[in-house]
Amino acid sequence: MAKGKKRLEVIHLVCQETGDQNYTLRRKSGGEKLKLKKYSPRLRRHTVHVEKKK
């Protein structure tokens, strides 16, 4: 039997301090939630962004 393809899912990176959705990524499903330091335009500095599914 052939294996099914893993679909790419759209996720949003949300700033923990302001709650803004600043970035959108496409990645394979599964795995741990992302936590990245990204630039927040509202605060004008780098903050921690966490993954949120659409």
Backbone as a printed PyTorch tensor [residue, N CA C, xyz], in Angstrom:
tensor([[[ 0.8250, -1.1850,  0.0000],
         [ 0.0000,  0.0000,  0.0000],
         [ 0.8710,  1.2510,  0.0000]],

        [[ 0.4090,  2.2450, -0.6900],
         [ 1.1400,  3.5120, -0.7450],
         [ 0.8040,  4.3540,  0.4790]],

        [[ 1.8030,  5.0680,  0.9800],
         [ 1.5800,  5.9540,  2.1190],
         [ 0.9660,  7.2540,  1.6310]],

        [[ 0.1370,  7.8520,  2.4660],
         [-0.4520,  9.1450,  2.1260],
         [ 0.5700, 10.2560,  2.2780]],

        [[ 0.3950, 11.3070,  1.5080],
         [ 1.2960, 12.4420,  1.6030],
         [ 1.0080, 13.2320,  2.8670]],

        [[ 2.0730, 13.7490,  3.4660],
         [ 1.8830, 14.6460,  4.5960],
         [ 1.5460, 16.0210,  4.0410]],

        [[ 0.4860, 16.5870,  4.5160],
         [ 0.0340, 17.8920,  4.0420],
         [ 0.7600, 19.0020,  4.7850]],

        [[ 0.9550, 20.1030,  4.1020],
         [ 1.4860, 21.2920,  4.7410],
         [ 0.3220, 22.0410,  5.3680]],

        [[ 0.5330, 22.5030,  6.5770],
         [-0.5050, 23.2780,  7.2290],
         [-0.0240, 24.7080,  7.4290]],

        [[-0.9570, 25.6330,  7.4280],
         [-0.6430, 27.0500,  7.6070],
         [-0.7250, 27.3480,  9.0930]],

        [[ 0.3340, 27.9380,  9.6320],
         [ 0.3370, 28.3470, 11.0370],
         [ 0.6920, 29.8220, 11.1030]],

        [[ 0.2810, 30.4490, 12.1770],
         [ 0.5810, 31.8580, 12.4140],
         [ 1.4710, 31.9540, 13.6430]],

        [[ 2.4060, 32.8910, 13.6190],
         [ 3.2290, 33.1700, 14.7800],
         [ 2.6600, 34.4130, 15.4610]],

        [[ 2.3090, 34.2540, 16.7340],
         [ 1.6420, 35.3060, 17.4880],
         [ 2.5880, 35.8220, 18.5650]],

        [[ 2.7160, 37.1270, 18.6540],
         [ 3.5610, 37.7610, 19.6720],
         [ 2.9420, 37.5220, 21.0440]],

        [[ 3.7690, 37.0840, 22.0020],
         [ 3.2460, 36.8210, 23.3420],
         [ 2.9190, 38.1050, 24.1000]],

        [[ 3.6040, 39.1770, 23.7930],
         [ 3.3870, 40.4130, 24.5440],
         [ 2.2030, 41.2180, 24.0230]],

        [[ 2.0240, 41.3020, 22.7040],
         [ 0.9380, 42.1210, 22.1550],
         [-0.2340, 41.2970, 21.6390]],

        [[-0.0100, 40.0340, 21.2750],
         [-1.0770, 39.2030, 20.7220],
         [-1.2710, 39.3860, 19.2290]],

        [[-0.3710, 40.1180, 18.5780],
         [-0.4710, 40.3510, 17.1390],
         [ 0.0090, 39.1400, 16.3600]],

        [[-0.6560, 38.8550, 15.2360],
         [-0.2080, 37.8120, 14.3200],
         [ 0.6980, 38.4680, 13.2960]],

        [[ 2.0120, 38.3170, 13.4690],
         [ 2.9600, 39.0150, 12.6180],
         [ 3.5010, 38.1670, 11.4810]],

        [[ 3.5430, 36.8640, 11.6220],
         [ 4.1670, 36.0040, 10.6290],
         [ 3.2740, 34.8150, 10.3110]],

        [[ 3.3830, 34.3080,  9.0760],
         [ 2.6690, 33.1270,  8.6240],
         [ 3.6700, 32.1540,  8.0390]],

        [[ 3.5530, 30.8720,  8.3930],
         [ 4.4510, 29.8350,  7.9090],
         [ 3.6510, 28.6570,  7.3930]],

        [[ 4.2550, 27.9010,  6.4930],
         [ 3.6890, 26.6170,  6.0560],
         [ 4.6620, 25.5460,  6.4800]],

        [[ 4.1790, 24.5490,  7.2270],
         [ 5.0570, 23.4750,  7.6550],
         [ 4.2820, 22.1690,  7.7380]],

        [[ 5.0280, 21.0720,  7.8080],
         [ 4.4010, 19.7630,  7.9070],
         [ 3.6970, 19.6290,  9.2490]],

        [[ 2.6080, 18.8880,  9.2650],
         [ 1.8540, 18.7180, 10.4910],
         [ 2.6190, 17.8410, 11.4660]],

        [[ 2.2910, 17.9830, 12.7300],
         [ 2.9530, 17.2090, 13.7720],
         [ 4.1180, 17.9540, 14.3710]],

        [[ 4.7360, 17.3450, 15.3590],
         [ 5.8790, 17.9840, 15.9980],
         [ 5.4610, 18.9130, 17.1200]],

        [[ 6.4550, 19.5510, 17.7150],
         [ 6.1990, 20.4510, 18.8250],
         [ 5.7970, 21.8340, 18.3290]],

        [[ 5.1780, 22.6090, 19.2130],
         [ 4.8220, 23.9810, 18.8660],
         [ 6.0950, 24.8120, 18.7780]],

        [[ 6.1100, 25.7350, 17.8340],
         [ 7.2710, 26.6000, 17.6480],
         [ 7.2560, 27.7370, 18.6550]],

        [[ 8.4490, 28.1000, 19.1290],
         [ 8.6610, 29.2960, 19.9360],
         [ 9.9030, 29.9460, 19.3730]],

        [[ 9.7430, 31.0990, 18.7410],
         [10.8550, 31.7750, 18.0920],
         [10.9190, 33.2320, 18.5350]],

        [[12.1290, 33.7820, 18.5290],
         [12.2870, 35.2180, 18.7460],
         [12.2300, 35.8900, 17.3850]],

        [[11.2050, 36.7020, 17.1720],
         [11.0110, 37.4060, 15.9130],
         [10.7730, 38.8870, 16.2180]],

        [[10.8830, 39.6990, 15.1640],
         [10.7130, 41.1380, 15.3140],
         [ 9.2380, 41.5020, 15.4070]],

        [[ 8.9050, 42.3300, 16.3710],
         [ 7.5440, 42.8380, 16.5330],
         [ 7.5180, 44.3030, 16.1060]],

        [[ 6.8370, 44.6220, 15.0040],
         [ 6.8310, 46.0050, 14.5120],
         [ 6.1740, 46.9860, 15.4820]],

        [[ 5.1860, 46.5480, 16.2180],
         [ 4.5010, 47.4530, 17.1370],
         [ 5.4280, 47.8790, 18.2800]],

        [[ 6.1980, 46.9060, 18.8230],
         [ 7.0980, 47.2140, 19.9340],
         [ 8.4820, 47.6540, 19.4730]],

        [[ 8.7770, 47.4350, 18.1940],
         [10.0630, 47.7750, 17.5940],
         [11.2350, 47.0660, 18.2680]],

        [[11.0310, 45.8090, 18.6100],
         [12.1030, 44.9860, 19.1690],
         [11.7550, 43.5200, 18.9720]],

        [[12.7070, 42.6460, 19.2530],
         [12.4920, 41.2100, 19.1190],
         [11.7960, 40.6760, 20.3660]],

        [[10.7520, 39.8780, 20.1470],
         [10.0060, 39.2660, 21.2390],
         [ 9.7720, 37.7900, 20.9040]],

        [[ 9.2870, 37.0440, 21.8790],
         [ 8.9840, 35.6250, 21.6670],
         [ 7.6480, 35.5120, 20.9530]],

        [[ 7.6230, 34.7400, 19.8710],
         [ 6.4030, 34.4510, 19.1240],
         [ 6.1150, 32.9610, 19.2360]],

        [[ 4.8570, 32.5980, 19.4210],
         [ 4.4540, 31.1990, 19.5500],
         [ 3.5140, 30.8280, 18.4140]],

        [[ 3.4510, 29.5370, 18.1480],
         [ 2.6340, 29.0200, 17.0530],
         [ 1.1630, 28.9950, 17.4310]],

        [[ 0.3220, 29.3910, 16.4750],
         [-1.1280, 29.2830, 16.6260],
         [-1.6800, 28.7740, 15.3190]],

        [[-2.4650, 27.7130, 15.3650],
         [-3.0620, 27.1940, 14.1350],
         [-4.2470, 28.0540, 13.7610]],

        [[-4.5460, 28.0780, 12.4790],
         [-5.6240, 28.9210, 11.9680],
         [-6.9720, 28.4540, 12.3950]]])
